[in-house]
Amino acid sequence: MEQELRNKVKQAAKEYYKEIYGNKREFDYIPPSGKLLGEEELLNMIDASLDMWLTAGRFNKEFENKFAKYMGVKYALSTNSGSSANLLAFSALTSHKLGERALKKGDEVISVAAGFPTTINPIIQNGMIPVFVDCEIGTYNIDAEKIEEAITPKTKAIFLAHTLGNSYDLDKIMSLAEKYNLWVIEDSCDALGGEYKGRKIGTIGHIGTFSFYPAHHLTMGEGGAVITNDSLLYKIIMSFRDWGRDCCCPPGKDGVCGKRFSQKLGNLPFGYDHKYTYSHIGYNLKITDWQAALGCSQIDKLDKFLEIRRRNAELLTELLSDLKEYLILPAVKEGVKPSWFGYLISVKETAPFTKQQMVEYLEKHKIGTRQLFAGNILRQPMIVDNDVNFKIGNSKIINSKELTEEHYKLLPNTEFIMNNTFWVGTFPALGENEIKRIADTIKGFINESI
């Protein structure tokens, strides 16, 4: 009877989807990012709702297994956002269970200032010093040749995002990590499905992080994931995600760890319930099964989504290739297969127009644009209006209250990105007509400006 009723509900949902969402969407305004949902997602969400299971359950287990298999790693943990994934990944490296390799307050972490705040925030929130290295123009990733000069005896980790799905030089970075015994977190929130020399981005460092916000390569509405091949890191990340618990038993399950009443931890009495024993000062950053159900459907379509993103980017490059006198188009290094979260364009300083003028024209003509997130994060109120310590390259520690224009000059390419760079959409709901419209509008602007 239960299955029969479920089938009736699902059949009604199929008819609803076909009637309301079945026709291909026509874009008046072409957004820079967005989701692409089908009948399968709706049915899975309804199936999860009918379970009446409100926390992570069967769909979450299925998604974590599917995601780990897709990425080719041993462990995948879901979480409620990509930002939370970054927080969990970095916080895990502070665990006492890592012994001498645990990160401590005052340690230094290599990163970049041209990116999203939640790559930097966990470093500051954990009392450490972000060390900003300049970026390359074209790839918009860290200039890997400048990393080593920024490393000191206090450097303990490298925490970088792959910019809009385009990988940085992982050979160089992993070589430096081995040489100086550094942790590497690959923030792959904008790079799911991208590859570096045949290996998936996010699987080469010690920990990889991902976002499933609606703008990303697959969506759960809100959601994210952390992956690793290290069993100890997996247990630590799970602990930080699940209130800091020492126990690995999932919600609603007892005795999975086999140690519920047989241990003495901390100063607790012997046999204190392991489900209520906490080894870290953690969080509650789990997802719901409803979100996981959506992810289970989306991951089955991921390769198709990636194919469309790559095709859209290739078409934009083809259509804009005759504008290189004025524009810098994305650069891809040998061995890199981007997953193209978006398509980055820079206006050359010699052009007879500015980025601001181009962006305003595009938006006026209903082409959505985005900045490369914070631009130069050192100019953001989150830094300028707070008391934050950091370094730029091999400089001494700088306090945010001491910032001057001379400091910004130490990151010339980051400043260029802030002033000259923006991006347009490649997401899979966009087809050839939309991509041609984007290119034609850019060409129209340039023709009017020269």
N, C-alpha and C positions, 0 to 999 in steps of 0.2 A: 504493500500500500504506500509506504513512504517513497519508494523509488518511482512509483506510478505518479504520485503527486508532484515529485520533483520534475519529472519529465513534462508534465502539463505546464508547470511554471516556466520551464525552459523553452517549450514550444511557443508559449505566449511571448516570451522575451525575444525569440528569434523574429517573430512577426513584427514586434515593436521596433526592433533594430532595423529591419528591412524598410519599414515605413518611414521612420524618423531619420535614420542615419545612412540609409542604403545608397543614396546618390553621391557621386563624387563631389567633393567640396570645390566651389569656385571662390578664388580669393579676390576680394576687392583690395584689401590691404594685405601685402605679402609679409607675414611676420618672419623674424629672423630664426625662430625656433618654435617647436610645437610637438604635440603628440600625434600618434596615428593608432587609433583603437578600432577593433573590429568586433564582430559578433562573438568571437571566442572569449574575448576579455569580459564582455557583459555576462556571458553564461557562467564563466568561472567566478565572477564576483557574486552572482546570485547563488551559485552553489555554496560558496563560503558563507553567505548570509543565512542560508537555510540550515547550515550546521549549528548556528547559534553559538559558535565558539569565538569568543571575543579577543583572545590573545593569540600569540603564535601557535599554530597547530599543524595539521597535516599538510596544508598547502605550503607553509613555511619550510617544513622539512623537505618537501618536494623541490621547492625553489632552491634552497641551499645546495641540495644534491645536484640539481641541474646546472646551477651556476658554477660549482666546483668542477663538474665534468666539462662544461663548455670552456672554462679557462684552463683546464688541464692542471689543476692544483689539488692538493689533498684536502684543504679545508676552506670553507666559505661560511661566513657569518653574516646574516642580514642585520640591518639596523635601520633606524627611522629616517636617515638622510645621509647624503654624501658628506655633509659637514660633521655629522656625528661619526661617520666612518673615519674621518681624519682625526677627530678628537680621540676616538678609541685606539686607533693605530699608534698615535704619538704617546698617549697616556700609558699604553701597554709597555712602552720602552722605559718607563720609570719604575717598573715593578721590582721589588726587592728580590723576586724569584730569579732575576737575571744576574744577580750577584754583582761582580765588578763592572759588568757591561751596562748596568742600569743607568739611565740618564738622571742627572741631578741638577738642582737649581744652580744657575750660573754657567752651565755647559753651553756650548755654541753649536748652532745648527745652520747649515748652509741652505739658503733658499733664494728666491728672487722677489723683487718688488712689483713686477708687472704680472699681476695675477689676481686670484680671488682671495678675499680676506681669510677664509677658513682653512687655507693652507698655512697661514702665518699665525692665526689666533692660538692654536694649541701650544705653539712654542712659547708665546708670551704668557698664556694662562698657566703654564707649568713652570714659570719662573726662569726660563732660559733666554738666551740671547740669539735672536735671528741675525744671521750674517748675510747681507744682500750682495749678490753677485750680478753683474750686468747681463743683459740678454743679447742674442743675435737678432739682427733685422732679417726678416724672411721666414725663418722658422719660429721666431719669437720665444724660443726656449733659452735656457741658461747657456751662456758661452762657456762650454766645458773646459776650454783652455785657460780660463781665468779662475777655476775653482781652487787649484792647488795652492796658489799664492794666498788664498783666504783661509787656509787650514792652519790651525794652531794646536798646541797640545790640549786645549780645552774643547776642540771640535769633536763632537761625538756622533753626529748624524747628518744626513742629507735628505731634505724633505722638499720635493719638487713636483709640480704638476706638469703633465704633458699638454702643451698648449693647444687647445681646441682639437685634440686628437692626433697631433703631430709629435712623434716621439723625439725626446732629446737623446744625446749620445750616451746610451747606456753602457757601451763598452768602456768608454773613458771613465764614467762615473763609478761603475762597479770595480774597475781597476783601482781607482783612488780609495774606494771603500775597503777593499782588501788590504791595500798598502797601509792605510791609517786606522784600520779596525773600526770602521764607521757603519752605523745602521743606515739603510736606505729605505725610505718610504716613497713608493710611486703613487702620487695622487693622480689617479686615472679617472677621476670623476667626469672629465670631458673627453675621455679617450677609450671607452669600452670598445673592444673589437679591433683596435689598432694593433699593428705588429712591428716588431723590431727584429730584423734578420730572422724571420720565420717564427719568432716567439711572441706570444701575446703580451702587449703592454700590461703592466701590473703584476706579472709573474716573475720578473727578473730580479727585482729588489727583494728585501726581506718581507715586506708587507705591501699589498696593493689595496687601494680604496676606490670606491665607485659610487656614483649618484644615480638615483632613479627618479629624479624630479621630472615633471612633464616635458621639460625642454631637452632631456637627455636621450641617449641612444635607445634605451627602453625605459618604461615608466611604471611606477607603482603609485603614482600621485605624489606621495612623499615616500622616501625610502633610499636605502643605500646598502653597501656590502663591503666587507673586509675579507681579503683572502691572504693565505700564507701556506707555505709547505712545512712550517716549523710547528711541531706538536705543542711545544711549551708556549710559544707565542699565541697559538690558537686558544689554549686554555686561559691564558692571561687576558686576551681580548674578550673572551666570553665572560670572564669574571667582571671586568670593567663595564661591559654592556649590561650585565644582569645584577645590578645593585652592589657589585663587589663581592658576590658570593664565591666561596671556595668550591662549592659543589657544582657539578656539571649537569645535574638532573634537570630536564626541561620542565616548564610549568605544567602542573597537573600530573607529573610522573614522579614516583618515589623509588629509591633503591637502584637507580640506573648505575650510579657510581660504585655501588657495592660497599660503601664505607659510611653508611648513614649514622650508625651508633658505635663505631669502632675506633675512633681517633681522639687524640688530645691535641688541640691546636690553640695557639695563643695561651692565655691564662684561664681558659674555660675548663670546666671539669671534664674528665674522660667520658667519652660517649655522648657529648652534647650534640644534638641533632645537626648533622652536616648541612642540611638544607638551610639552616639559619646560622651558618658560620661564614664570616666575611673576611677575606684576606686582602682586599684592596678598598680604597676609598673611591667607590665606583658610582655608576649612574644607572638609570633605567632607560635604555635607548633601543628597546625592542620594537618590532613592527607588529601589526595585526595580521591575522590570517587572511583577511579581506585584501590587504595590500599584496600579500604573497601570492594570492590566487591570480591577481592581475599580472604580477611578474611572471608566473608560470606560463601564461599565454604569450606574453610579450617576448620571452626569451626564445620561443619556438620560431619567431619571425625575425630575430636579430640579424641573421646573415643577409636576409633580403633587405632589411633597413639599411645595413652597411653598404650593400651594393648600390642602392639608390643614392646615398650620401656621396659615395665616391664618384658615381656618374655625374651627379650635379656639380661637384667641384671640378671635375675634368672639363665639363661643358663651360663653366664660368672661365676657366683658364683659357680655353680655346677662343671664346668670344671676346675676351678682354686682352688677348695677347698683343694686339696692335696698339695698346695704350701704354706700353712700358716706358714711354718718354715721360709720362706723368705719374704712373702708378707702380708700386712694388707689389707683385703677386706672390702668393705663398711659395716657399722653397721647401723641398723635400730631400733629405739626405739619402744617400745610397743605403739600401737595406730597410728603409722605413716604408711601411704601408699605413698611411693615416686612416683614421675613422671619421674625420671631418665633422666635428661638432658644428662648426661654422667656417666661413671662408673669409680669411683675413686679407685686408687691402690697406696698404699705406700710400698716402699722398706724398710724393717726393717734395723736398724742400724747394726745389727749383720750379715746381709747377706754378702756373699763374692763378692758382686758387688754393684754398685751404681745406683741410679735412672737415672743419666745421661747416664751411659753405656746402661741401658735397653732401654731408650727412643731412643738413637741413633741406637741401633740394630733394634728396631721396625720400625723406619722411613726408615732405609736402606732396610728393608724387606716389605716396602709398607703398614705399619700399621700406620695410623695417630694418633698422640698423642697431648695432650694439657696440659699445666700447670694449676694449680688452679689459673688462672688469674694472679693477681699481686704478688702472693706468700706471701711476707710480704711487704705491700704497703709502709711501713716506710723506706724501702731500695730503693724505686723507685726514679728516677730523679725528678718526679713531686713533691716529698716531699723534698728530699735532696738538690735540686738545687733551691728551692724557700723558701720564708719566711713564714713558716706555724707553728702555735701553736696547740698543742694537748696534751693529757694526755695518760698514759698507766696505766690502772687499777686505783688505788687510789693515783697515783703519783701527784706531783705538775705539773703545766703547763711546758711543754718542747717546746723549739723552735727548728725547724728542723736544724738550724745551730749548735746546741749544741749536736746533736746525737752522741752517742758513742756505742761501742759494748756492754757496760754494759746495755744500754737501751734495746737493742734487746734481751738480756737475760731475760728480764721481760716477754717476750712472747715466751716461749720455744716451745710450740706446733706449733705456727705460723712459727717459724724458721724451725721446723721439716717438716712442710708441704711444705715450700719453697724448701727445700733440698731433700725431699724424695717422694713427691707425684705428680702423674700425672693422666690423665684420657684418656679413649678410648671411642669409640662411641657406642651408643645404638639406634640411630635414626631409624625411621621406614622403611627406604629404605634398611636397613641391615636385612638379613635373617639368618637362622640357619647356612648356609655355611660360611658366613662372620664372624659370632661370633665364630664359631669353628676355623676358620683361625686365628683370633686374639689370641684365647687361645693357639692354637698349636704353634704360633710364640713366645709367652711368655714362654711356656714350653721349646721350642727349645733353647731360649737364656739361660734359667736357667741351662739346661742340659750341655750347652757348658761352663758355668761359674763355675760349682761346681766340 
